[in-house]
């Protein structure tokens, strides 16, 4: 006769461990979706406000001020990273990245409220309120600088080493 098969009919132990590892990594990647959504919203807010302020200046003062507003907005995006970047990195190393991220996202709402208040006042009462818009934009830039190290540092905690490359790829893609 024929010999009975010696192949096991159940999943072998190494395969089930690998399966559990893949399942855990996939679950952890799903856990970082909130961060990816926040990243996309933040990038949209930064880019939209970067466009809205020069457009508002054009409405208020025509062409003579728009180039200065463009320059100012560009500088206000860079300066907070230079001024607050080292401090933000230190904070992300010392404190809960989740709390820093949550606080920075709340600060984003506050900055947007100040910016939109300034835009409303400008459109209703004139360009003398434009400085309120600039303060709101600067608050958004500071918020972005404070958020950056924490959101990048929390990725490995959320997804683990196995999915870190994919998570960084998604994060960078959503920055556009």
C-alpha positions in Angstrom: 0.0 0.0 0.0 0.5 3.6 0.1 2.2 5.5 3.0 0.1 7.9 5.0 0.9 11.6 4.4 3.3 13.1 7.0 2.2 16.7 6.3 0.4 18.3 9.1 -3.2 19.3 8.5 -3.0 22.4 10.8 -1.1 25.6 10.4 2.4 25.2 11.7 3.6 27.3 14.7 6.0 29.5 12.7 3.3 30.4 10.2 0.8 31.3 13.0 3.4 33.5 14.7 4.1 35.3 11.4 0.3 35.6 10.8 -0.1 37.2 14.3 2.8 39.6 13.6 1.3 40.7 10.3 -2.2 41.1 11.9 -0.6 43.2 14.8 1.3 45.4 12.4 -1.8 46.0 10.2 -3.8 46.9 13.4 -1.1 49.3 14.5 -1.1 50.9 11.0 -4.8 51.4 11.4 -4.2 53.0 14.8 -2.2 55.8 13.0 -4.9 56.7 10.6 -6.0 59.6 12.9 -2.5 61.0 12.7 -2.5 60.7 8.9 -5.9 62.4 8.7 -4.6 65.2 11.0 -1.5 65.5 8.7 -3.7 65.9 5.6 -5.9 68.5 7.3 -2.9 70.4 8.6 -1.2 70.4 5.2 -4.4 71.6 3.5 -4.8 74.4 6.1 -1.2 75.5 5.7 -1.4 75.6 1.9 -4.9 77.1 1.8 -4.0 79.9 4.2 -0.7 80.5 2.3 -2.9 81.2 -0.7 -5.7 83.1 1.1 -3.6 85.8 2.7 -2.1 87.1 -0.6 -5.5 86.9 -2.2 -7.0 88.9 0.6 -4.2 91.5 0.2 -5.0 91.7 -3.5 -8.7 92.3 -2.7 -7.8 95.0 -0.1 -4.9 96.8 -1.7 -4.5 95.6 -5.3 -1.1 94.6 -6.6 1.1 97.0 -4.6 1.1 95.0 -1.3 0.6 91.4 -2.6 4.3 90.7 -3.2 5.2 91.9 0.3 2.5 89.7 1.8 3.8 86.7 -0.2 7.3 87.4 1.2 5.9 87.8 4.7 3.9 84.6 4.6 6.9 82.7 3.3 9.0 83.9 6.1 6.3 83.2 8.7 6.3 79.6 7.6 10.1 79.2 8.0 10.9 81.3 11.1 8.9 79.2 13.6 10.7 76.1 12.5 14.0 77.9 13.2 12.9 79.4 16.4 10.9 76.6 17.9 12.1 73.5 16.2 14.8 72.6 18.7 12.4 73.2 21.6 9.7 71.1 19.9 12.2 68.3 19.4 13.2 68.5 23.1 9.6 68.4 24.1 8.8 65.4 21.9 11.7 63.5 23.5 10.7 64.3 27.1 6.9 64.3 27.1 4.0 62.2 25.6 4.0 62.6 21.9 0.3 61.8 21.9 -0.4 64.7 24.3 1.8 67.1 22.3 0.1 66.1 19.1 -3.3 66.6 20.7 -2.4 70.0 22.1 -0.9 71.1 18.7 -4.1 70.1 16.9 -6.1 72.1 19.4 -3.7 75.0 18.8 -4.4 74.6 15.1 -8.1 75.2 15.7 -7.3 78.3 17.7 -4.9 79.6 15.0 -7.5 79.1 12.3 -10.1 80.9 14.4 -7.8 83.9 14.8 -7.0 83.8 11.1 -10.7 83.6 10.1 -11.7 86.3 12.5 -9.0 88.6 11.0 -10.2 87.8 7.5 -13.8 88.5 8.5 -12.8 91.8 10.1 -10.7 92.8 7.0 -13.6 92.1 4.7 -16.1 94.0 6.9 -14.0 96.8 8.2 -11.0 97.2 6.0 -7.3 96.3 5.8 -6.4 97.7 9.2 -7.4 94.3 10.6 -4.9 92.5 8.4 -2.4 92.1 11.2 -5.0 89.8 13.0 -4.8 87.6 9.9 -1.0 87.6 10.2 -1.1 86.7 13.9 -3.4 83.8 13.1 -1.1 82.6 10.3 1.9 82.9 12.6 0.1 80.9 15.3 -0.6 78.2 12.7 3.1 78.1 11.6 4.2 77.9 15.3 1.7 75.1 15.8 3.1 73.3 12.8 6.7 73.6 14.1 5.6 72.3 17.5 3.7 69.4 16.0 6.4 68.2 13.5 8.8 66.3 15.8 6.0 64.7 17.8 4.1 63.5 14.8 7.2 62.0 13.3 8.3 60.5 16.5 5.0 58.9 17.3 4.8 57.0 14.0 7.2 54.3 15.2 5.3 54.0 18.5 2.1 53.6 16.6 3.1 51.2 13.7 6.3 49.5 14.9 9.4 49.0 12.9 7.8 46.7 10.4 5.4 49.3 9.0 7.4 52.4 9.6 8.5 52.9 6.0 4.9 52.6 4.8 3.7 55.0 7.5 6.4 57.6 6.6 5.5 57.3 3.0 1.8 57.9 3.7 2.7 60.8 6.0 4.9 62.5 3.3 2.3 61.8 0.6 -0.4 63.5 2.7 1.9 66.6 3.2 1.4 67.6 -0.5 
